[in-house]
Amino acid sequence: MRGALRSTNLRFNLNKELQRKAWDYLQEMDKKEFKSYSHAVAVSVVDYFERYYRNKEDPYFETREREQEFIGRIVKAVEDSLNKNLPVFLAGWVTGMTQNGAGLSPSEKSERRSESQVNREQSDSLKAEEISESEIDWDFLGE
């Protein structure tokens, strides 16, 4: 075990922003997650260099990583919206289907068609009564 251990000293110059920030992080770290300075430093060094070498090999890695995260948030938002609004949509669709005659017997459908035809004929007769141009109040257009 003795050959497996390596010892080093770290020195932080608190007058330098980066080193002061590193020192502050070490002082404020979560002691339950990071058991010691050695553990925190090891995790940080490994994370930093893994990302560094990955970016060196693939300069667009971080961009794709952010895009994937963004796409994931969009998909989640769409799923949440569907879960929230789909029941209302389906209820409206089912209501529309029953109003349009889906699930009705043939005699009920023909009855509805004849009512619809009467309504259409009444609407067509109203269209036939043209309004002359002299009956329109054009003052609403202004000058």
Secondary structure, 3 states (H helix, E strand, C coil): CHHHCCCCCCCCCCCCHHHHHHHHHHHHCCCCCCCCHHHHHHHHHHHHHHHHHHHHHCCCHHHHHHHHHHHHHHHHHHHHHHHHHHHHHHHHHHHHHHHCCCCCCHHHHHHHHHHHHHHHHHHHHHHHCCCCHHHCCHHHHCC
